[in-house]
Amino acid sequence: MDPSTVLLALEEQKKWRERRKRIRDRIRQLERRRAVLRKELDGVRNRILEFGRLSRDQLGSQTAARFPPTAPGR
């Protein structure tokens, strides 16, 4: 085998290893970001549920205040 061909093959091999490493690092970074965003989304969903419950409670108490209970037998 020609020495220049061997050197070229080794350089190509090194280049592809480095590229593969960069891609793996980027995938790990994106997975971490996805995990953070999922936690954030869960927190926002929980707050939406909480505020929904609070608003229903508020509307319920306002409705009860506007319409006092009727006397029995009427």
N, C-alpha and C positions, 0 to 999 in steps of 0.2 A: 504494500500500500504506500502511496505517496505521502510523505510527511505533511505536506501542505493540506492534503485532504483530511488527514487525521486531525490537524489543528482546527480546520474549519468545522469538522464534525463536533469536536469538543466545545468550540465556541457556540455552536448552535444548541448543543445540549445545555450548556450553562445559561444561554438566553432563555430557553424554554422553561428551565427550572425556576429562574427568577420570575418569569411571567406567571407561572403556576402559583408561586408563593404570593405574588401581589394579588392575584385573583382570590386565593384563599383568605388572605388578610382582609380584602374588601368584603367578601361574603360574611366573615365573622363580624366585621364592623356593622354591616347592614342588619345582621341578626340581632346584635345588641340594640341597635336603634329601633328595630321592630318591637323588641321586648319592652323598651321604655315607652314607646307609643301605645302599646297595648295596655300597659298599666295606666297611662294617662287617660286613655279612652274608657277604661273601666271606672276610673274615678269620676269622669265626667258623666257617664251613664248613671252612676250611683247618685250623683248630685241632682241630675234631672229627675230621677225617681223621688228623691227626698223633697225637692221643690214641688213636684206634682202632688205629693201627699199633703204637704203644707197648704198648697193652694186649695185642694179639695176640702181640707179641714176648715180653712178660712171661709170658703163659700158655704160650707155646711153650717157654721156658726152664724153667719150673716143671714142665711135663710131662716134659721130657727129664731133669730131675733126679730125678723120682720113678721113672721107668722106665729103668734103665740098659740099654745095648744088650746084646742076647743074644749068647752066644758062637756063632761060626760052626759050622755042622754040627749044631745042636740043633734 
